[in-house]
Amino acid sequence: MFGILPNQSLFSFVLLQVFERQCMTCDMSQQVINSLLHCLHIHGQHDNITPKLLTTLVQAYSVLRPCHEEITRVMLQVPGVTADNLKVSE
């Protein structure tokens, strides 16, 4: 599990490529967000990785949200996240 996101810009690049080629389904977008949330849950206590995970999560949400509103429901399951919080990030 080490090196989950060794290069967040690579992750962002791949995510954008898949999204722009319209290969990303709703289920896939939900899985991306779920995976990032899982990584944050498991590795969020490490000061050096938390900012990278949060940045990647926000980037993924920003890219996927306009076409896949379903990921909003995934984000709303996180304790402390409200619809107003998500509107601010859009």
TORRO-250475 format. One record per residue (C-alpha): x, y, z; residue in one letter. Coordinates in nm, 4 decimals. Layout:
NODE         px         py         pz   resn
NODE          X          Y          Z      A
...
This chain:
NODE         px         py         pz   resn
NODE     0.0000     0.0000     0.0000      M
NODE     0.3056     0.2285     0.0140      F
NODE     0.3249     0.4780    -0.2636      G
NODE    -0.0528     0.5031    -0.3004      I
NODE    -0.0186     0.8315    -0.4835      L
NODE     0.3516     0.8637    -0.5516      P
NODE     0.2832     1.1405    -0.7967      N
NODE    -0.0491     1.3148    -0.7623      Q
NODE     0.0010     1.5001    -1.0906      S
NODE     0.0223     1.1618    -1.2658      L
NODE    -0.3047     1.0590    -1.1034      F
NODE    -0.4678     1.3857    -1.2110      S
NODE    -0.3363     1.3439    -1.5653      F
NODE    -0.4700     0.9883    -1.5953      V
NODE    -0.8042     1.0880    -1.4439      L
NODE    -0.8393     1.3739    -1.6922      L
NODE    -0.7471     1.1508    -1.9863      Q
NODE    -1.0045     0.8887    -1.8932      V
NODE    -1.2671     1.1539    -1.8280      F
NODE    -1.2026     1.3489    -2.1493      E
NODE    -1.2250     1.0320    -2.3578      R
NODE    -1.5649     0.9738    -2.2000      Q
NODE    -1.4576     0.6368    -2.0642      C
NODE    -1.5612     0.7233    -1.7066      M
NODE    -1.8918     0.5728    -1.5988      T
NODE    -2.0895     0.6787    -1.2931      C
NODE    -1.9801     0.3642    -1.1115      D
NODE    -1.6162     0.4334    -1.1941      M
NODE    -1.6391     0.7912    -1.0696      S
NODE    -1.7936     0.6734    -0.7438      Q
NODE    -1.5168     0.4158    -0.7063      Q
NODE    -1.2484     0.6811    -0.7586      V
NODE    -1.3994     0.8987    -0.4841      I
NODE    -1.4526     0.5981    -0.2544      N
NODE    -1.0927     0.4871    -0.3054      S
NODE    -0.9553     0.8307    -0.2259      L
NODE    -1.1731     0.8532     0.0844      L
NODE    -1.0538     0.5080     0.1903      H
NODE    -0.6907     0.6157     0.1440      C
NODE    -0.7577     0.9251     0.3507      L
NODE    -0.9179     0.7145     0.6230      H
NODE    -0.6304     0.4665     0.6322      I
NODE    -0.3369     0.7045     0.5812      H
NODE    -0.4808     1.0385     0.6943      G
NODE    -0.2884     1.0341     1.0209      Q
NODE     0.0395     1.0786     0.8347      H
NODE     0.1191     1.4488     0.8104      D
NODE     0.3154     1.4115     0.4893      N
NODE     0.0408     1.2383     0.2892      I
NODE    -0.2797     1.4046     0.4146      T
NODE    -0.2413     1.7258     0.2102      P
NODE    -0.1682     1.5247    -0.1053      K
NODE    -0.4731     1.3049    -0.0528      L
NODE    -0.6986     1.6021     0.0183      L
NODE    -0.5720     1.7880    -0.2875      T
NODE    -0.6225     1.4840    -0.5077      T
NODE    -0.9704     1.4251    -0.3653      L
NODE    -1.0745     1.7854    -0.4332      V
NODE    -0.9290     1.7703    -0.7851      Q
NODE    -1.1079     1.4438    -0.8599      A
NODE    -1.4355     1.5779    -0.7228      Y
NODE    -1.3995     1.8985    -0.9259      S
NODE    -1.3356     1.7074    -1.2485      V
NODE    -1.6001     1.4395    -1.2003      L
NODE    -1.8826     1.6340    -1.0354      R
NODE    -2.0129     1.8255    -1.3402      P
NODE    -2.0990     1.5034    -1.5267      C
NODE    -2.1464     1.2605    -1.2385      H
NODE    -2.3711     1.4125    -0.9737      E
NODE    -2.3841     1.0748    -0.7988      E
NODE    -2.0479     1.1400    -0.6375      I
NODE    -2.2116     1.4132    -0.4298      T
NODE    -2.4032     1.1395    -0.2467      R
NODE    -2.0753     0.9619    -0.1751      V
NODE    -1.9196     1.2792    -0.0355      M
NODE    -2.2258     1.3532     0.1793      L
NODE    -2.1702     1.0242     0.3632      Q
NODE    -1.8492     1.1655     0.5104      V
NODE    -1.9102     1.2916     0.8656      P
NODE    -1.9073     1.6709     0.8764      G
NODE    -1.9514     1.7195     0.5010      V
NODE    -2.2631     1.9139     0.4078      T
NODE    -2.4189     2.0135     0.0774      A
NODE    -2.3088     2.3726     0.1487      D
NODE    -1.9461     2.2571     0.1867      N
NODE    -1.9624     2.0881    -0.1512      L
NODE    -2.1213     2.3893    -0.3206      K
NODE    -1.8320     2.6062    -0.2048      V
NODE    -1.5826     2.3676    -0.3686      S
NODE    -1.7650     2.3744    -0.7046      E
